[in-house]
Amino acid sequence: MGREAVGIFSVIKREIDFTRSLKNVMAQVKDIDADAPILITDDIEATIDRFPDKIAFYFEGGRVTYGEFEARANRIANWALAQGYKAGDTVALFMENAPDFVATWFGLSKVGIITALINSNLEGAGLAHCLNIVETKAVITTADLAPRVSHIAAQLDGSPALWDWDGEVGLDLNNALAALPSDRPDKSHRAHMTGKGLFLYVYTSGTTGLPKAARISHARARRSFRIAISTCPLTPEDRIYITLPLYHVTGGFIGMGGALLSGASAILRRKFSASQYWEDAADNGATVIVYIGELCRYLLNQPDHPKQSAHKVRVGIGNGLRADIWQQFVDRFQVPKLLEIYGSTEGNIFLMNFDGKIGAVGRIPKYLEKQFGDTRIVKFDIAEEQPVRGEDGFCINADWDEPGELIGRIFKDSPSDFSGYQDKEATEKKILRDVFEKGDAWFRSGDLMSRDRAGYIYFKDRIGDTFRWKGENVATNEVSEVLSQYPGIKTANVYGVEVPGTDGRAGMASLTVAEDFDISGLRAFLAAELPPYAVPLFIRIEPEAQTTGTFKYRKVELVEEGFDVNAIDDPVWFCKPDAEGYAELTRAEHAKIVSGEYRL
């Protein structure tokens, strides 16, 4: 067989494999009817009935079977009924990863109660906001977090009861549960509900302002929980290693949900630990890992570990893995397959990189566009932060390889629906109307993407992160990837800052670095890899990266502080005029920049 024939055969095989993988995923969700009286609760109970004696959780040296897990959940359900809570009420869950985290929302769902999954890093006004917007009746928490709730009690609407698992600050939940039956509550408590009913509130991570409460229906959860089952694929023999927080979708839905519906076991860790990651995974027999890109980057920044390739992990599933570290991760840690997915907590767009194309978040070949509902990339104006509209008033499809905003058409009562947030105004801001025809509505992803001629889709940047400097668009994600290739740089967070007397925003990067980092060669390195306008003018060295609970970089505070060395304790360097490398920014030189004496 000639080379040309081999090439054609390879392309045909790729398309067949891709189509088969897509059909397997679609088969998992096509029969989920939002109008049917079937809840995610029913799916999990079915798993428990099949595997009551199987291990559901490996956690901190202990084991919990599916039967024991349900007994705990049933007590939670009976506790809620004893408190007088009813279907449609909300109870907030504020705790770190643990089997009881899952048992709590599962138990509450048995009697139709909605659980608000609160980020365990929150405190003060942010915590009060998240509790108030869902009108919670009670807060379930732990001894280490309960003081944060009691501290803001005066700011909480409705005086929700505080229940502490340990009974040290609030009411004693463990003690209350001990006196309650472990039998399943009667299904009549949720018999009136359909898949459209609310199951959870899951919050956006709040990188740009206060978190928003996304409304997650039972039907949406039933679809999301199934993603890993057909793609990994999962079996009851798998052990899924979950170190990501369960209050977010990747860890809580893709990882934990996949285990609960397949009968697999979850190796659950309270918090992510880069230094103990591979030992934990190997010693507990993990076969599947759930990742986000920055988790992978943290692992690569660790020194070699004797068990980093002495494990049984066969596949990783997650999101945000960038091209600059993808192959490094595969080669160093010997994970045979990575399944990169794209989606959002509340959105109606789902993509998956089935065939491992490095850097791609998914693929929409021309011949399968209808299988994806209606997902488009439209031309986008960076300065206005709005899609470009033509003379007819409608949006314009982006060209091949042209960055634009990814949008998904909203079809009511279907997988492409958009249930939005608890805040109606915030919901409306995510909807783009009259896009290609009068009356249509599309979900705005807030992400700039591009698509090549083979249909592969690549993440470029978050809208608001890309900025203009010297009349050019600078994508922070691309600059971060280049910075991360420089020796000694552990993490790179890129953003734009205002400089008096200039248009646009100048590039600035906040770095965490290793001991061998040498800034003297950084500017020359960047000049060789980036166009002049994309080279950061300012470099800030932080002792550790400022991130959310899901490792997303915080930028709001950094942008506000800018390069003002009068307000920043961290060292800052800048591109000094007529100098070759970066120079340390002093207060005197800062004054020269602000006054316009230095022209950058």
N, C-alpha and C positions, 0 to 999 in steps of 0.2 A: 504494500500500500504506500503510495507516494505521500510526500509531506503535505501537499495540498489536500488530499483526501483525508489524511489524518486530522488536519486542521478543521475541515468541514465536519467530520465526525465528532470532534471535540466540542464544537459549537452546538451541534444538534443535541449531544448528550447533556450539555449544560442547560439548554433550554428545557429539555424533558425533565431533568432533575429539579429545576426551578419551579416548573409548573406543578410537578407532583408535590413538592414541599408546600407550595401555596394552597393547593387543594386540600392537603392534610390539615392545614391551619383552618381553612374555611369550613371544613367538615366539623370541626370542634364547636363552631359558633352558629352555623346556619340554622339550626333547629331551635335556637334560643328565642322564644317569643316573649316580648316584654309584657304582653297582655295575659300570658298564662300564669296561673297561681303557683308557680314554682320559684322558690327563692334559693339563694346560695346556701342558706341554712339546710335546705332539703338535700342538696348535693353533698354537703359535708357529713350529714347524718348517714347518707347512703354509704360513704366511705367507711365510717365507723362501724356500721353494721357488717361490712365485709371484712374488716381487719381489727376487731376489738382488742386483740392481744398483741398486735404489732406495735413496735416502738414508733411513737409519733415525734418525740423530742429527745435529743441528747443535749443536756444543758448542765453546765458546771459540774460535771462528774456524775450527774444523775440521769435517770431515764423515766420517761412518762409514756405509757401506752395510750393508744387511741381511746380505749375504754376509760382509763383514768382521766384523760383529757376531757372527755364528755361529761364525766361525773362532776368535774369542777365547773364546767360550763352550765350544767343543769342547776347547780346550786346558785350560780350567779343569776340565772333566769328566775329561779324561785325567790331569791333575795329581792330582785327588782319588783316582782309582783307584791311581795310583802311590804315594800315601801310605797305601794300605791301607784307606781309608774305604769303607764299604758302604752300601747302601740302608737307610734308617732312622736313620743317624747324623746328627748335627747339626753344622753349621759356622756360626759367627757372622760376620756381615758388618757392619763398623763403619767407615763412610766416608760422605763427603758425596756429593751427586749427581754422577754421571759415567756415561758409557756402560759403563765397567767394573763399576759397581754392578749394572746390569741383566744384563750378561754373566755375572757371578759366580753370581747365583741361578739364572739360566737354565742355565748349564753344570752346576751341582750337581744341578739337577732331572733332567738327562739320565741320571744314574746313581742316581736315587732318594734323593739326600741332601737333608735338610731344611735350609733356611737360616733363621737367626735374624736378623732385620733390627733392628740395634741403633741407637737414637737417637744421632746423632753429637754431641749436646750433653752426653751423660752422662760422668761421671767418678766416681772413688772408690767408695763403698759401693753407689751406685745402679748403676754399671756392673758391679761384681762380682756383684750380685744377678741382673741380667739374663743374665749369662753362666752363672751357676751353675744357675739353675732349668731350663735346657734341656740341661744336661750336654754342653756343646759340646766337640767334639774339637779344634777349632782356631779361631783368630780371624784373619780377613783384614781388614787395615786399611791406612792410609797413614802416611807419615812424620810428618805433623803430629799424628795421633791415637795412633800406636803408643806413645808414652811414657805415655799414660794407662793403657794395658793393662799395660805392664811395671811401672808403679808399684803395681798391685794384684795382681801375680802371686802373692804369698803368700796372697791371699784366695781364689784360684780353685781350685775342686775339679778334680782329675784332671790338673792341669798342662797345659792345652791349649797347643798350639804357636802361636806368634805369627808370622804371615806378613805382612810389610810389602811393599806393592807396590814401594816404593822401596829396600827392603833396608837402610835406615839404622838401624833399631832391631831388627827381627826378621829372620827368614829372608827372602831375596830372592825374592819371588813372580814378578816379571817375568823374572828370570833363569831360574827354574825352568820357566816356561811356554815360553820360547824353544826349549827342547830337546825339546818335546813335539809330537806330530802335531796338525793342525787338523781331522782327519777326525771325522765323527760317531761317537761310541762306539756299539757295538752295543746295540740296544734290549733285549737280553736282560737288561741290568742293571736294567731297570725293568719287565720284562714281567710280573712277578707283581703289579704294583700296579694298583689301581682308583682311581676318583675319590674314594673315601673316604680314600685315603692322604694323609699330611701333606705339604704343600708348603712352607709358611712358618710361622714364628712372627712375629707382628706385635704389638708391645707397646702397651698403653694408655699414654697420655701422662704418667701419674703426677702429675696435679694434686692428688691427695689421697692421698699415700703412694707407696710403691714401685710401679713399673710391673708390670702383669700380662702374661704371654705368652699371647696369643690363638692358638688352634690353627686354622690356615687349611688346609683340604683342597684338593686339586686341583679337585674339583667346585665348591667355593665360589668359588675363583679363576676358574674358567671362566665362572661366572655374573657375577661382579663385573666382570671384564675387558670384558664385552660391554655394560655399561650405556650407555656413551657412543655405541656404534656406531649403535643405532637411534634414540636420542633426539636426538643432535646434528644430523643423522646424520653419521657419519664416512665418508669415502671415502679411497682411496689418495692423492688430491691434497691432502688437508688437512695442515696443519702445526700441531701442538699445542704451545702454549707452556707449559712446566712449570717453575715456580719453587718449588713446594712440595716438601718432602722426600720422597724415594722410599721411605723406611722406614715411611710411613703410607699409608692406603688412598686418600685423595683424589688425591694426586699419583701414587702408585705403582700403583694399580689402575685408577681411573677414567681418569686421564690416560695414563700409560705403558701400561697394559693395553689401553686403547682403540686406541692407536697400533699396538701389536704384533699385534693381531688383525685390524686393518683394512688394514694396509699404509701407514698414514699416517706422516709423519715427526714426530719429537719434537724441538722446540727446547728443549734442556735447559740449565738454568742451575744452577750449583753451589749458589748461595744466592739467596734473594729480595732484590732491590734496588728499593726504591720509586722512587728517583731515576732509575734506568736502565730501568725497566720498559717504558715505551711506546716508547722508542727501540729497545730490543732486540726488542720484538714487531714493530714496523714494519719495521725493517731486515731481519729474518729472514722476513718474509712470513707471520706467524702468522695463522691463520684461526680457531683455537679457543684459548680460555684456560681454565685450570683454577684455580678460586679457592676461598678460604674467606672468611668475612665480614670478619675482621680485616685480611686482605690488601687487600680493597676499601677499608676504612676508612683504612688507611695511604696508599693511593694518593690518596684524596680529600684527605688532609691535606697532600699535596705541592703546591707551586706549579704553575701551569700549565706544560705542556710542549708545544713546537711539534708533537710527533708524537702527542699524546694522542688525537687523532681522525683522524690521517693514517695509518691502519692498515687491514688487511683482515680484522680480527676480526669474525666473523659470529655467534658464539655463545660464551657462557661457561657452564661447568658446574661446580657445586661445592655448598657447603653453608655455613650459618651467616650468610647475608646478611640483616641485619635490616631491618625496614620503614623505619626512620628514614633509611637511606642508599641504599636500593634505587634509587629514582627518580633521586636525585642522580648515582649511578654511571652509570646508563643515559644520562641527558641529557648529562653532562659528557664522557664518554668514547665516546659514540656506539657502544655495543655493542648491536646490534639485538635480541638475545634472550639471556635468562639462564635456565638450567635449574637450579633449586634442588632438591637431593635431600636425603633424610634417611636415615640408616642409621648403623651403627656397625661397627667392625672385626669384632666377634665376634657381633653380634646377628642376629636372624632377621626384623627389621622393615625394610622398604624402602618409602619413599615418594618421590614426585617431583611437583614442581609443573610440570606440562606446559604450562599456559596462562598462566603469568606473573602469577598473582594476587599482588600485592605483600604480603609478610609471611608468606605461607603456605609451609609446608615440603612440602606435598603435599595430596592430596585422596582421600577414600574416600566416594564417593557411595553412598547406601543401596543402589542397584540393582547395585553392583559389589562389595559387601562380600566375597562369596565368592572373587572374583578375588585378594584380598589375603591369602588363607589365613584367618587369624582374628586381626585386630588390634583391640584395644579401648583405651578410656580409662576407667580406673576411679577412683572417689572415693578421695581420699588425705588422710591426717591428717599435716599438716606437723609438728606437735610430735613425734609418734611415728615419723615417717618410714616409715610403713607404709600400705598400702591399707586403707581402711575395710571392715569386714565387717559384714553384717547379722545379725539374730537367728539365721538359719539357718547362720551361719558362713561364708557365701560372700561374695565381693566384689560390689560394686554398680557398675553402669555410671554414669559421670558424666553429668550433664545437658548439654544443648546449651550451649556457651560456658562450661562449668564446667571449671576446670583440674583435671587428675587425671593419674595415671601412665599412660603409654603402655606397653602390654604386648602380646606376640605369642605366640600358642599354639605350643607345640613339638610338631611332628609328626616322628617319627623317620624318617630316611632320605628326607628331602624338602628342598626349599628352605627350609622353615620349621624345620629342625632347628637345634640349638644345640650346637656342638662345644665351647664353653667355653674354659677356660684350662688351662695346664699344671698349675696349682694346683687340685686338686679342691675344696678348701674354698672358694676364691674362685668357682669355677664354681657351686657349690650356692647361694651367696649371691645369684646373679643369677636363680635359678629360684623362681618363686612356685607353690606347689602347692595343690591343692584350691580352685581359684579360683571356678569356676562349677558344678563337679560333682566328686565324689570321684574322685581319681586323675588329674585333668588337671594339666598342667604348662605354665607360661607364662614366657617370658623377660621380665625386668624391664629396661626401657630406662634407668631412672634419670632420665627426663626428664618434666617436667610439661608437658602439652599440653592444648589445648582444641580442640573441633570445632564448627563452626557448622552451621546447618541445610542448607547446600549441600554439606557434606562436607569443606570446607577445614579443614586442621589447622594449628594455630599453636603454635610453641614458646613456652613461658612461662618456664621456668627449669630448672636442674638441681636434682634433689633434693639437699638439703644446702646449696644456695645460698639458696633461699628461707628466710626466717627470720621469727619472730614478734616484734613490738614493739607495746606498748600493746594487746595482745590481738588484733592484726591481722596477717595474713600480708603480708610484703613480698617481692615478686619482684625479685631483683637485676637481672634482664635488663631489666625495664621501667624501673627507675630509671636504669640505664646509658643506655638509649636517650634518655631525657629530658635527662640530663646532656650527652650528645653533641651536643645541639642548641644548647647555650649557646656564644656566641662565644668562641673561644680554647681550647676544650677539645679536645684531640686524641684521647685515649683515656680511658675511665672504667671502672674495675674496682670493683664494689660488693660489699660483704660485711657481715656482722653481727659485732659485737664485744660482749663482755660488759662491763657496767658494774656495779660493786659496789653492792649494795642495790637492784637492779632486776630485774624478771622479763624473760625473753626476751633479745634481743640488739638493740643500737642500730645503726642504719645508719651505715656509714662508706664513703667513696669515695676510692680512690687515683687521682689524675688525672695525666696528662701534659698540659702546656699550651703554647700558643704565647706569643710575646712580648707580644701584645696582650690576653692574658687579664686580666680585672679581676674579682677575687672580690667586690668590693663589691656587685654586683648579683645574685650567684648565689643567695642565699637567697630573695630576693623572686621570682626567676624560678622556682625550684623550688616555692615555696609556691603559685604560680599554676598549676603544671602537675601537682602531685602532692598526694594527701591528706596531712594533717599528719604522720601516723605513718610515711609513706614518705620524707619529706625526710631525707637523711643528717644525722646530728648531728655527724659529724666529716668533715673533708676533709684529705687528705694529698696533697702535691704531690711526685711522684717525677720524677727526671730522665728516666727511661725506664721503660716498662711491663715488669713481670716476666712473661715468657711462656714457654711450652714451645716445643719445636721446631716445632709446628704452630700457633703464635700463640694458644694457649689461655692465658687469664690464670691465673697462679699465685695462689692465695689462702691456702694453708695458712700460709705464713710471715707474710703480712700479718695474718691473723686472730690468730696467736700474739702478734705485736707490738702489735696493737690500737692504742690512742691514747697509749701510754706514751712521752711525749716524753723521758723519761730514757734510753730505749734506742733512740730513732729520731733519725737525723740530719736527715731531711727535715722541712720545715715542716708543721705541722698546725694547722688552724683548727677551731673548734667553735661550736655554737649556744649562745652565752652567754645565760643567763637575762636577760630584760628588755632584750636588745639586738636591734636589727633585722637586722643582717647577721651574717656569720661573724666571730668574733674570733680572733686568733692564740692558740693554746694554749700557755701558759707552764708551767713546772714548778710554780709556786705554784698556778695554777688547776687543773692536773692533780691536785694533792694535795687540793684542795677537792672535786673530783668524786669521787675515790676515797673520801674521808672522809664523803661524803654532804652536805657543806655546800652544794654546788650540786646541785639536783634537776633532772635533765634530762627 
